[in-house]
Amino acid sequence: MSLEAEDLNRRLLRARDAMDRAYAEPLDVRAVAAVAYISPAHFSRSFRDVFGETPHRYLQRRRVERSMFLLRETDRSVTDVCFDVGFTSLGTFIRTFHRIVGETPSAYRLGNGPIVAPHCVQLAAMRPRLAADEIAESSQSSSFGEAAAATALYGD
Amino acid sequence: MITRLNVASIYVLDKEEALDFYVNKLGLEKGNDVRQGEYRWLTIRVPGQPGTEVSLEQPGSPLHDEATAAQLRELITKGALGGLVFITDDARGLYEELKERGVTDFTQEPTDHFYGTDMGVRDPFGNPIRILQQGKVAQKATA
């Protein structure tokens, strides 16, 4: 691995950290790409090459994880949680959440209470393994869509 | 019975640059710095706490062949390796100090939790560092 590749990795990691910090704001690909000193046109492919997923998918998993946290730990309404974590449409939030988690935000809140573990452990451990579009595909190809989603979330 | 953690190690891309960050930016102190031929045993530690040190290891000869070293460097710079967790008595004060010393790679600004206030930062190479102020300071610190 060349020094150039290591430098690219490090810059993309810096951009990924920026997304983690600003998950609640709209994804500004131009601004995030600028953090990595990469042109917006090349950013998404470079990010995927290094981290194995697109910036959009990475951010979606971060937002859903944060929404799960707020649903578990706070009394904020589902609508507030939706906007707190950066979704701009309640319908999109509920649909995305349901696809990934396998139940609605309200149902998830009813079934799950606070987790007694440090913040950084929760951030890493509770982030969904798959993004919504991947689970949608498995749901369409199987009559056991819910089971497939559950396996995808907790199976590894 | 094991009585204490003595040395843990992390991988860095450059020992001198690592020393500058961990000592001059983060505020730790140099521990052992022993040269034996090409190898340099270099550790850092919390000031006043000589009992536990962090060894700064650089991938490559004589520990690794070049292919293995390249894999390690790739993982370091992707932020995929394990990091360090430190304790502070003033997370927000330290955060301001670190910014004044030129630290920019924060992964998380000081945030309150039921167990205290913590923040996240990366070293120059991508290793994650978390710094925690223990105790229930959360409720009074922010809304």
Contacts between the chains, C-beta under 8 A, distances in Angstrom:
chain1	res1	chain2	res2	distance
A	1	B	70	3.9
A	1	B	71	7.4
A	1	B	73	5.7
A	1	B	74	4.9
A	5	B	74	7.2
A	6	B	13	6.9
A	6	B	73	5.3
A	6	B	74	6.9
A	6	B	76	7.9
A	6	B	77	4.6
A	7	B	77	7.7
A	9	B	74	6.5
A	9	B	77	3.6
A	9	B	78	5.1
A	9	B	126	7.2
A	10	B	77	4.5
A	10	B	125	7.0
A	10	B	126	5.6
A	13	B	77	6.6
A	13	B	78	6.1
A	13	B	79	4.6
A	13	B	122	7.3
A	13	B	126	5.2
A	14	B	105	6.4
A	14	B	122	7.9
A	16	B	79	7.6
A	17	B	79	7.9
A	17	B	105	6.9
A	17	B	106	7.8
A	17	B	107	4.9
A	17	B	122	6.9
A	20	B	107	6.4
A	20	B	108	7.7
A	21	B	106	7.5
A	21	B	107	7.1
A	21	B	108	6.8
A	21	B	109	7.5
A	50	B	78	6.3
A	51	B	78	7.1
A	114	B	114	8.0
A	116	B	114	7.9
A	118	B	113	7.4
A	118	B	115	6.6
A	118	B	118	7.3
A	118	B	132	7.7
A	119	B	108	8.0
A	119	B	111	6.7
A	119	B	113	5.2
A	119	B	118	6.1
A	120	B	118	7.3
A	120	B	120	6.8
A	120	B	130	5.5
